[in-house]
Amino acid sequence: MSEAGGREIREFVNGIYRSRTIPSLLGKVLALIRDENSSPQDLFRLISHDQVLAERVIRVANSAIFGHSGKVRGLQHAVMFLGYERIRSIALGMGVMEVFPGRNSLDIQNLWIHGYEVAYISAVVSDTICMATPDESFLSGLLHDIGRVIFFEKDRERYYRIGTDDDMLEQEIALFGCTHAEAGGWYAENVGIPEEIVHAIRYHHRPSAAKGNRLSVSIVSIAEGFSRTLRPRIVDDGIWTPEHDAILLELAIGEDTKHAIRQKLSGLEYDIKAFFP
């Protein structure tokens, strides 16, 4: 990271935090997370008073990943089915998305769709290896590329030129003085996103550098790699490196596990249409 360039992006990120009022949804969810006395009932009341969030929760409950497509009709059923942690993740993710709405830009919308793909795959990997919490992995995946959204806002024209080639991180450093992973980590810290999510954002391209929450970081990193190899799209930046081969060994992800992941990916298009109507 270039010290001067990194400082410029830090100031830009700080400016976003200072100049944009945190949407009421994000502020309320963060308040619940920080309040040790908060309960699932508090979150249910919050959701029930936000029609958009309530509809999104029901859609996710009917996600193909859970095998309940179309069977969950009401909010109370969805809350009972999904559980507190997963709903908290959905609400927190939606709150951050309100700060950078995809409806204002096709580029940003595509990045959020990419984030959802990685979130979906992260949850599938977590569920398949039975070593991590799918809810945490889902949120980490959803927010992992928030730094790319920030770079588009900073200088869309120049950032377009970088693309998603294997040297994109080096090009980001040359252009902005830091990588999108570093920029995203700074924003998540400013807002008050939980530390395990911050680590996944900051280190998803170099998981071996993470000093904590290595499992969560590794899952998001391998999920992004899978997103590029199993469902290639122009926006994908899941650059496969020797670190990913090491993660496959560490998490005992063999051909059987990969096959299970591929099978569950068959429902991804349905999920994307439900999450981004």
CORMOUR-V957579 format. One record per backbone hydrogen bond with DSSP energy under -1.0 kcal/mol. CO is the residue of the C=O (numbers start at 1). NH is the residue of the N-H. Records with the same first field share a line. If there is no record, write none. Layout:
BEGIN
CO = NH ; NH
END
This chain:
BEGIN
2 = 6
3 = 7
4 = 8
5 = 9
6 = 10
7 = 11
8 = 12
9 = 13
10 = 14
11 = 15
12 = 16
13 = 17
14 = 18
15 = 19
16 = 20
23 = 27
24 = 28
25 = 29
26 = 30
27 = 31
28 = 32
29 = 33
30 = 34
31 = 35
35 = 38
39 = 43
40 = 44
41 = 45
42 = 46
43 = 47
44 = 48
47 = 50
50 = 54
51 = 55
52 = 56
53 = 57
54 = 58
55 = 59
56 = 60
57 = 61
58 = 62
60 = 63
63 = 66 ; 68
68 = 71
74 = 78
75 = 79
76 = 80
77 = 81
78 = 82
79 = 83
83 = 87
84 = 88
85 = 89
86 = 90
87 = 91
88 = 92
89 = 93
90 = 94
91 = 95
92 = 96
93 = 97
94 = 98
96 = 99
101 = 104
102 = 105
105 = 109
106 = 110
107 = 111
108 = 112
109 = 113
110 = 114
111 = 115
112 = 116
113 = 117
114 = 118
115 = 119
116 = 120
117 = 121
118 = 122
119 = 123
120 = 124
121 = 125
122 = 126
123 = 127
124 = 128
125 = 129
126 = 130
133 = 137
134 = 138
135 = 139
136 = 140
137 = 141
138 = 142
139 = 143
143 = 146
145 = 148 ; 149
146 = 150
147 = 151
148 = 152
149 = 153
150 = 154
151 = 155
155 = 159
156 = 160
159 = 162
165 = 168
167 = 171
168 = 172
169 = 173
170 = 174
171 = 175
172 = 176
173 = 177
177 = 2
179 = 183
180 = 184
181 = 185
182 = 186
183 = 187
184 = 188
185 = 189
186 = 190
187 = 191
188 = 192 ; 193
194 = 197 ; 198
195 = 199
196 = 200
197 = 201
198 = 202
199 = 203
203 = 206
206 = 209
207 = 210
213 = 217
214 = 218
215 = 219
216 = 220
217 = 221
218 = 222
219 = 223
220 = 224
221 = 225
222 = 226
223 = 227
224 = 228
225 = 229
226 = 230
233 = 236
237 = 239
241 = 244 ; 245
242 = 246
243 = 247
244 = 248
245 = 249
246 = 250
247 = 251
248 = 253
252 = 254
254 = 258
255 = 259
256 = 260
257 = 261
258 = 262
259 = 263
260 = 264
261 = 265
263 = 266
264 = 267
265 = 268
267 = 271
268 = 272
269 = 273
270 = 274
271 = 275
272 = 276
END
